Structures are given as C-alpha cells and as structure tokens.
C-alpha cells in the first residue's frame, strides 16, 4: 500500500515570514481603526499598505511560492481546455430547456394521475 503522507519542510525563517505576514495583517487592521480621526484616506491607506506588505512577505515564504506555482499550473491547465463553440453552447442550452419542459409535463401528468387514482377511485372523494 502506498504511503499518502505529505512531508513538508518548514524552516524557522519560513515560519518567521508567515508570522510577520500575520502580524502585518493585524497591524493593518489596527491602523485602520486607530486612524479613524485622521480621515478615510489615512485609514484606507494604512489598511491597503499593510495588506500589500503582508502579501509581499507571504509570497517570499515557501507557502507563498507553492501558491504561486499552483496558480501557474492551474492557469496552464485552463489554457488546455477545449471550450465549446457558440453553436454547441446554444444547442446544449436548448436541449436542457426542452428536457426541463418535458420533465415538468411528465411530473404534472403523474401527479394528476395519482391524484385521480387516490382521491376519485380509491377514496371516492369527488370534487
């Protein structure tokens, strides 16, 4: 049986980068609320600046590098997808709508038939 464990190697410096990124997020939020008297521009500037710094620090960590690599691989896979043409999309959409209408009519007919069988034939309740 194959092992499904994933080993991650985290250095102290990498953990420190993640901690600094977290602290920068907290500092950005604190700055946003502490600068309430200075005006909206100062508040939003502190928040945006702190978050940008946190993202930059995070992207220099091993986790950030793996996230960027994952994003590149995902984008590469999206480029390989063969998207349907407009005609194929319209045909598939029309088929789905037609099927929904047919199923609605079928279910309505089944409901009315069962209603007739139970209420009129079995129970004898006439309306």
trRosetta pair geometry for C-beta under 8 A, 3 or more apart (Angstrom, degrees):
i j d omega theta_ij theta_ji phi_ij phi_ji
9 62 7.9 -114 84 -171 72 171
10 14 5.1 -128 -161 82 74 130
10 15 5.7 79 157 -54 116 94
10 62 6.8 -152 -113 48 67 140
11 14 4.7 101 54 3 76 101
11 15 7.2 -142 95 -2 43 85
11 62 7.7 117 19 -23 90 133
12 15 5.7 -55 -149 38 35 110
12 16 6.2 38 151 -23 66 105
13 16 5.4 -52 -148 35 33 115
13 17 6.6 39 151 -23 64 100
14 17 5.7 -48 -152 30 34 113
14 18 6.7 31 151 -15 63 103
14 61 5.2 105 -154 -154 77 91
14 62 4.8 -11 -132 4 138 107
14 63 7.4 122 180 -8 111 86
15 18 5.7 -54 -151 37 35 111
15 19 6.3 37 150 -20 66 106
16 19 5.5 -54 -147 38 33 113
16 20 6.2 34 153 -20 67 104
17 20 5.7 -53 -146 37 30 110
17 21 6.3 33 153 -21 64 104
17 57 5.7 -171 -168 169 83 89
17 58 7.2 143 147 -103 99 32
17 60 6.0 -130 -151 87 143 95
17 61 4.0 177 101 -80 134 103
18 21 5.6 -51 -147 34 33 113
18 22 6.5 34 153 -18 64 104
18 58 7.0 63 -112 -117 60 75
18 61 5.5 77 -58 -115 79 166
18 63 6.6 54 -86 24 119 136
19 22 5.7 -55 -151 37 32 112
19 23 6.3 31 152 -17 66 106
20 23 5.6 -54 -145 39 32 112
20 24 6.3 38 153 -23 65 103
20 57 5.3 -113 102 177 108 152
21 24 5.7 -52 -149 33 31 113
21 25 6.8 34 151 -20 62 100
21 54 4.7 99 -161 -162 71 76
21 55 7.7 100 -145 -64 112 18
21 57 4.4 -167 -79 93 86 112
21 58 4.2 90 -129 -63 156 84
21 61 7.2 -82 -20 -17 138 133
22 25 5.7 -50 -154 30 35 112
22 26 6.6 31 151 -14 66 104
22 54 7.6 106 -59 -145 16 116
23 26 5.6 -53 -148 39 36 111
23 27 6.1 38 152 -21 68 106
24 27 5.5 -51 -141 39 32 113
24 28 6.2 39 155 -25 64 102
24 50 5.4 179 172 -173 80 81
24 51 7.7 152 133 -91 100 24
24 53 5.1 -132 -164 100 143 104
24 54 3.8 -175 94 -78 120 88
24 57 6.3 135 1 23 150 141
25 28 5.7 -51 -149 32 30 113
25 29 6.6 26 153 -14 63 104
25 50 6.9 134 -108 142 25 106
25 51 6.7 55 -113 -104 71 67
25 54 4.8 79 -56 -118 76 163
26 29 5.9 -56 -151 38 32 108
26 30 6.2 31 152 -18 66 108
27 30 5.5 -54 -142 40 32 112
27 31 6.0 36 156 -21 66 106
27 50 5.4 -158 94 -139 87 133
28 31 5.7 -53 -146 37 28 112
28 32 6.5 36 152 -26 61 102
28 46 6.4 166 -147 142 61 74
28 47 5.1 90 171 -137 97 45
28 48 7.9 168 -155 15 123 13
28 49 7.2 -176 -116 76 103 62
28 50 2.4 -175 -85 95 98 138
28 51 5.1 119 -165 -43 171 68
28 53 7.8 174 -65 46 117 102
28 54 6.7 -84 -16 -20 135 127
29 32 5.6 -48 -151 27 33 116
29 33 6.8 18 157 -6 64 105
29 47 7.1 57 -88 -118 39 90
29 50 7.7 -128 -15 100 47 150
30 33 6.2 -65 -152 44 32 100
30 34 5.8 23 157 -14 70 116
31 34 5.8 -58 -130 44 29 106
31 35 5.8 16 171 -10 66 115
31 43 7.7 162 130 -140 74 50
31 46 3.5 -134 135 162 124 134
31 47 6.7 -167 85 -62 100 54
31 50 6.0 158 32 -37 136 142
32 35 6.6 -69 -145 42 16 99
32 43 5.0 67 -151 -170 63 85
32 44 7.5 54 -123 -81 96 32
32 46 5.7 -167 -68 87 54 108
32 47 4.2 44 -79 -68 116 108
33 36 6.1 -8 -170 -42 42 107
33 43 7.9 73 -59 -137 21 107
35 38 4.4 -47 -172 32 86 123
35 39 7.9 -45 154 48 96 50
35 42 4.6 -130 168 123 133 109
35 43 4.9 -175 92 -84 106 64
35 46 5.5 137 9 1 149 149
36 43 6.4 51 -92 -86 43 127
38 42 3.8 -44 115 60 121 157
38 43 7.0 157 69 -44 96 74
39 42 5.2 91 64 11 81 101
39 43 7.0 -146 100 -5 42 92
40 43 5.5 -57 -148 38 35 114
40 44 6.0 23 162 -10 72 109
41 44 6.3 -59 -141 44 25 101
41 45 5.9 29 157 -23 63 114
42 45 5.6 -55 -140 38 27 114
42 46 6.3 27 160 -19 63 106
43 46 6.1 -61 -154 34 25 106
43 47 6.4 18 153 -13 63 110
44 47 5.5 -54 -144 40 35 112
44 48 5.9 31 159 -16 69 108
45 48 6.0 -55 -139 41 27 105
45 49 5.9 24 162 -16 64 113
46 49 6.0 -56 -138 41 24 109
46 50 6.1 23 162 -17 62 112
47 50 6.1 -61 -146 39 23 108
47 51 6.3 17 159 -14 62 111
48 51 5.9 -61 -145 41 28 107
48 52 6.2 28 157 -20 65 108
49 52 5.8 -55 -145 35 28 110
49 53 6.4 27 157 -16 63 107
50 53 5.8 -56 -148 38 30 110
50 54 6.3 32 153 -21 65 107
51 54 5.5 -51 -146 35 34 114
51 55 6.4 35 155 -19 65 103
52 55 5.8 -53 -149 35 31 110
52 56 6.4 32 152 -19 64 105
53 56 5.7 -54 -147 36 33 112
53 57 6.3 30 155 -16 66 105
54 57 5.9 -55 -147 39 30 108
54 58 6.2 31 153 -20 65 108
55 58 5.6 -54 -144 38 31 112
55 59 6.2 30 157 -20 65 107
56 59 5.9 -55 -146 35 28 109
56 60 6.9 26 154 -19 61 104
57 60 6.0 -58 -157 32 33 110
57 61 7.2 38 147 -28 63 100
58 61 5.8 -52 -161 20 40 114
58 63 7.1 -59 -173 86 83 103
58 64 4.6 142 140 -78 66 125
59 64 3.8 -167 -120 170 27 137
59 65 7.2 99 -178 -62 57 54
59 67 7.7 -98 -113 64 69 116
59 68 6.5 69 -147 -46 96 125
60 64 6.2 29 27 63 25 145
60 65 7.8 17 -164 -48 18 95
61 64 4.6 99 54 6 76 103
61 65 7.1 -140 96 -5 41 86
62 65 5.7 -53 -147 36 33 111
62 66 6.4 33 154 -18 65 104
63 66 5.8 -55 -149 37 31 109
63 67 6.4 35 151 -22 64 105
64 67 5.5 -51 -148 33 33 114
64 68 6.5 33 154 -17 65 102
65 68 5.7 -51 -149 36 33 111
65 69 6.4 34 151 -18 65 105
66 69 5.5 -53 -146 38 34 113
66 70 6.2 39 152 -22 66 103
67 70 5.6 -52 -148 35 31 113
67 71 6.5 33 152 -20 63 104
68 71 5.6 -53 -150 35 33 113
68 72 6.5 33 152 -19 65 103
69 72 5.7 -52 -149 35 33 111
69 73 6.4 32 153 -17 66 105
70 73 5.7 -56 -148 39 31 110
70 74 6.2 32 154 -20 66 107
71 74 5.7 -53 -144 36 30 112
71 75 6.3 29 156 -18 64 105
72 75 5.8 -55 -148 37 30 109
72 76 6.3 34 152 -21 64 106
73 76 5.5 -53 -148 35 32 115
73 77 6.5 32 153 -18 65 104
74 77 5.7 -56 -151 36 33 110
74 78 6.4 36 150 -23 66 103
75 78 5.5 -49 -147 32 35 114
75 79 6.7 41 152 -23 63 101
76 79 5.8 -52 -156 29 32 114
76 80 7.1 31 147 -20 61 104
77 80 5.6 -54 -157 29 39 114
77 81 7.4 55 147 -38 64 90
78 81 5.8 -34 -162 2 42 117
84 88 3.9 -122 -174 92 110 126
84 89 5.0 140 104 -57 122 80
84 92 7.2 -13 172 -2 170 138
85 88 4.8 96 51 8 76 102
85 89 7.0 -139 94 -5 40 88
86 89 5.7 -57 -149 37 31 112
86 90 6.3 28 155 -16 66 107
87 90 6.0 -57 -148 38 29 108
87 91 6.3 28 155 -18 65 108
88 91 5.8 -56 -146 38 30 111
88 92 6.2 28 157 -17 65 108
89 92 5.9 -57 -146 38 28 108
89 93 6.2 28 155 -18 64 109
90 93 5.7 -55 -144 38 30 112
90 94 6.2 32 156 -20 65 106
91 94 5.8 -55 -147 37 30 111
91 95 6.4 32 153 -21 64 105
92 95 5.6 -52 -149 34 32 114
92 96 6.5 33 153 -20 65 104
93 96 5.7 -53 -150 34 32 111
93 97 6.5 29 154 -15 65 105
94 97 5.8 -55 -148 39 32 109
94 98 6.2 32 155 -19 66 108
95 98 5.8 -56 -144 38 29 110
95 99 6.2 30 156 -19 65 108
96 99 5.8 -54 -146 37 29 111
96 100 6.4 31 154 -21 63 106
97 100 5.6 -54 -148 35 32 113
97 101 6.5 31 154 -18 65 104
98 101 5.8 -54 -150 36 32 110
98 102 6.4 31 153 -17 66 106
99 102 5.7 -54 -145 38 32 111
99 103 6.2 30 157 -16 66 108
100 103 5.8 -55 -144 40 28 109
100 104 6.3 33 154 -23 63 106
101 104 5.7 -52 -147 33 30 113
101 105 6.5 28 155 -16 64 104
102 105 5.9 -56 -150 37 30 109
102 106 6.3 31 152 -19 65 108
103 106 5.5 -53 -143 38 33 114
103 107 6.1 30 159 -16 67 107
104 107 6.0 -56 -144 40 27 107
104 108 6.2 30 155 -19 63 108
105 108 5.7 -55 -146 38 30 113
105 109 6.2 30 155 -18 64 107
106 109 5.8 -58 -149 38 28 110
106 110 6.3 27 154 -18 65 107
107 110 5.6 -50 -142 37 33 112
107 111 6.2 37 155 -21 64 105
108 111 5.7 -54 -148 36 29 113
108 112 6.3 24 156 -15 64 107
109 112 5.9 -56 -144 39 30 107
109 113 6.2 31 156 -20 65 108
110 113 5.7 -55 -145 37 29 112
110 114 6.3 25 158 -14 65 108
111 114 6.0 -58 -147 40 27 106
111 115 6.2 31 153 -22 63 109
112 115 5.5 -52 -145 36 31 116
112 116 6.4 33 155 -20 64 104
113 116 5.8 -55 -150 35 30 110
113 117 6.4 27 153 -17 65 106
114 117 5.6 -52 -142 37 34 110
114 118 6.0 21 163 -9 68 110
115 118 6.4 -61 -140 44 24 100
115 119 5.7 -8 176 10 64 119
116 119 6.8 -63 -121 51 16 89
116 120 5.1 -23 -167 24 59 126
116 121 7.0 53 142 -11 68 100
117 120 7.3 -30 -79 52 7 86
117 121 5.2 -36 -153 36 45 126
117 122 6.4 40 150 -14 66 105
118 121 7.4 15 -27 51 8 84
118 122 5.3 -36 -142 39 39 124
118 123 6.2 27 158 -4 63 110
119 122 7.6 20 -22 51 11 84
119 123 5.5 -39 -136 50 35 120
119 125 4.8 -66 -171 61 84 106
119 127 7.8 28 143 -39 134 98
120 123 7.7 33 -4 56 10 78
120 124 7.2 37 -171 -113 31 25
120 125 7.1 -87 -81 63 39 59
120 126 6.8 66 -120 -93 79 61
121 124 7.7 -32 152 -68 10 54
